[in-house]
Amino acid sequence: MKINGSTSTETTLTEIGERLLKQRLGANLTQAALAKKAGVSKRTIERIESGSSIQLSTLIQVLRVFNLLEALVVALQDTMDLKTKTPPLKEKAPQSSDSSQTPQQMNKSRSWGFESGR
């Protein structure tokens, strides 16, 4: 499932829990082993995987085990950094010069279809 801005908090928590469950199983860890590595209780891992609300610090501890903390940090980049970066300029295709247009026609096309001087 894709999580977006309109996804409810409950659904988002459930999806995150399912994704972390898949990470745990993919790493061939039991809940107890993951809890020990993350420094949390087994019950906390059960709660995460069931979609219960947890503290952010707990999520950070679990993400560290799977080397996923950097992905969270990237997703939450400082918006000031994003605002100051200038997007790359697109190269414009060279426009062919249409010598069949008169200067008045060229001016008309540049003025959103309105003739100047009215």
C-alpha beads as a LAMMPS data file, in Angstrom:
LAMMPS data file: protein, C-alpha beads

118 atoms
117 bonds

1 atom types
1 bond types

-500.0 500.0 xlo xhi
-500.0 500.0 ylo yhi
-500.0 500.0 zlo zhi

Masses

1 110.0

Atoms # bond

1 1 1 0.000 0.000 0.000
2 1 1 1.182 3.479 -0.773
3 1 1 1.077 5.970 2.069
4 1 1 0.189 9.527 1.091
5 1 1 -1.166 12.704 2.644
6 1 1 -4.735 11.437 2.717
7 1 1 -3.927 8.089 4.354
8 1 1 -5.366 7.969 7.857
9 1 1 -3.032 7.814 10.840
10 1 1 -4.399 4.413 11.825
11 1 1 -3.819 2.994 8.350
12 1 1 -0.334 4.515 8.227
13 1 1 0.608 2.956 11.559
14 1 1 -0.680 -0.421 10.384
15 1 1 1.293 -0.172 7.135
16 1 1 4.498 0.838 8.926
17 1 1 4.038 -2.064 11.317
18 1 1 3.593 -4.491 8.426
19 1 1 6.659 -3.132 6.666
20 1 1 8.782 -3.455 9.789
21 1 1 7.473 -7.002 10.248
22 1 1 8.674 -7.821 6.716
23 1 1 12.053 -6.257 7.513
24 1 1 12.338 -8.377 10.646
25 1 1 11.392 -11.577 8.850
26 1 1 13.735 -10.737 5.977
27 1 1 16.557 -10.321 8.488
28 1 1 15.568 -13.696 10.006
29 1 1 15.056 -12.150 13.444
30 1 1 12.562 -13.103 16.103
31 1 1 10.672 -10.363 17.885
32 1 1 12.816 -11.023 20.943
33 1 1 16.055 -10.755 18.936
34 1 1 14.950 -7.505 17.283
35 1 1 13.895 -6.111 20.665
36 1 1 17.301 -6.910 22.134
37 1 1 19.162 -5.313 19.200
38 1 1 16.962 -2.200 19.360
39 1 1 17.097 -1.920 23.143
40 1 1 13.326 -2.187 23.576
41 1 1 10.991 -4.819 24.964
42 1 1 9.526 -7.682 22.954
43 1 1 6.090 -6.256 23.760
44 1 1 7.114 -2.989 22.076
45 1 1 7.996 -4.882 18.878
46 1 1 4.617 -6.642 19.057
47 1 1 2.898 -3.258 19.388
48 1 1 4.804 -1.772 16.436
49 1 1 4.000 -4.721 14.202
50 1 1 0.329 -4.589 15.156
51 1 1 0.101 -0.924 14.176
52 1 1 -0.096 0.556 17.650
53 1 1 1.179 4.059 18.288
54 1 1 4.723 4.250 19.676
55 1 1 7.194 6.933 20.648
56 1 1 9.370 8.412 17.930
57 1 1 12.506 7.505 19.882
58 1 1 11.413 3.858 19.793
59 1 1 10.915 3.967 16.036
60 1 1 14.394 5.468 15.653
61 1 1 15.915 2.631 17.690
62 1 1 14.210 0.009 15.503
63 1 1 15.089 1.783 12.253
64 1 1 18.756 1.797 13.287
65 1 1 18.745 -2.000 13.486
66 1 1 17.686 -2.192 9.834
67 1 1 19.929 0.710 8.703
68 1 1 16.797 2.648 7.710
69 1 1 17.249 5.747 9.837
70 1 1 19.001 7.646 7.051
71 1 1 15.999 7.066 4.760
72 1 1 13.769 8.755 7.333
73 1 1 16.169 11.672 7.665
74 1 1 16.290 12.111 3.883
75 1 1 12.497 12.077 3.733
76 1 1 12.432 14.866 6.304
77 1 1 15.019 17.146 4.702
78 1 1 15.103 20.668 5.994
79 1 1 12.574 22.592 3.925
80 1 1 14.900 25.585 3.931
81 1 1 17.447 23.477 2.041
82 1 1 14.790 22.556 -0.492
83 1 1 13.697 26.184 -0.987
84 1 1 17.217 27.480 -1.610
85 1 1 18.114 24.890 -4.194
86 1 1 17.494 26.018 -7.715
87 1 1 16.039 23.365 -9.988
88 1 1 18.133 22.588 -13.041
89 1 1 17.201 24.615 -16.079
90 1 1 15.699 22.693 -18.946
91 1 1 17.356 23.232 -22.248
92 1 1 14.964 24.704 -24.738
93 1 1 14.863 23.264 -28.206
94 1 1 16.022 25.791 -30.756
95 1 1 13.072 27.590 -32.252
96 1 1 12.940 27.838 -35.965
97 1 1 12.686 31.303 -37.338
98 1 1 9.510 31.629 -39.351
99 1 1 10.299 34.411 -41.755
100 1 1 6.811 34.233 -43.258
101 1 1 5.348 36.121 -40.267
102 1 1 5.189 39.873 -40.395
103 1 1 6.421 41.872 -37.381
104 1 1 2.771 42.674 -36.527
105 1 1 1.875 38.966 -36.496
106 1 1 4.899 38.197 -34.340
107 1 1 3.929 40.962 -31.863
108 1 1 0.345 39.683 -31.809
109 1 1 1.499 36.160 -30.900
110 1 1 3.611 37.594 -28.060
111 1 1 0.714 39.594 -26.618
112 1 1 -1.602 36.668 -25.829
113 1 1 -3.646 37.251 -28.946
114 1 1 -4.420 40.889 -28.262
115 1 1 -3.301 43.519 -30.669
116 1 1 -1.317 46.311 -29.120
117 1 1 -2.489 49.898 -29.455
118 1 1 -6.156 49.342 -28.668

Bonds

1 1 1 2
2 1 2 3
3 1 3 4
4 1 4 5
5 1 5 6
6 1 6 7
7 1 7 8
8 1 8 9
9 1 9 10
10 1 10 11
11 1 11 12
12 1 12 13
13 1 13 14
14 1 14 15
15 1 15 16
16 1 16 17
17 1 17 18
18 1 18 19
19 1 19 20
20 1 20 21
21 1 21 22
22 1 22 23
23 1 23 24
24 1 24 25
25 1 25 26
26 1 26 27
27 1 27 28
28 1 28 29
29 1 29 30
30 1 30 31
31 1 31 32
32 1 32 33
33 1 33 34
34 1 34 35
35 1 35 36
36 1 36 37
37 1 37 38
38 1 38 39
39 1 39 40
40 1 40 41
41 1 41 42
42 1 42 43
43 1 43 44
44 1 44 45
45 1 45 46
46 1 46 47
47 1 47 48
48 1 48 49
49 1 49 50
50 1 50 51
51 1 51 52
52 1 52 53
53 1 53 54
54 1 54 55
55 1 55 56
56 1 56 57
57 1 57 58
58 1 58 59
59 1 59 60
60 1 60 61
61 1 61 62
62 1 62 63
63 1 63 64
64 1 64 65
65 1 65 66
66 1 66 67
67 1 67 68
68 1 68 69
69 1 69 70
70 1 70 71
71 1 71 72
72 1 72 73
73 1 73 74
74 1 74 75
75 1 75 76
76 1 76 77
77 1 77 78
78 1 78 79
79 1 79 80
80 1 80 81
81 1 81 82
82 1 82 83
83 1 83 84
84 1 84 85
85 1 85 86
86 1 86 87
87 1 87 88
88 1 88 89
89 1 89 90
90 1 90 91
91 1 91 92
92 1 92 93
93 1 93 94
94 1 94 95
95 1 95 96
96 1 96 97
97 1 97 98
98 1 98 99
99 1 99 100
100 1 100 101
101 1 101 102
102 1 102 103
103 1 103 104
104 1 104 105
105 1 105 106
106 1 106 107
107 1 107 108
108 1 108 109
109 1 109 110
110 1 110 111
111 1 111 112
112 1 112 113
113 1 113 114
114 1 114 115
115 1 115 116
116 1 116 117
117 1 117 118
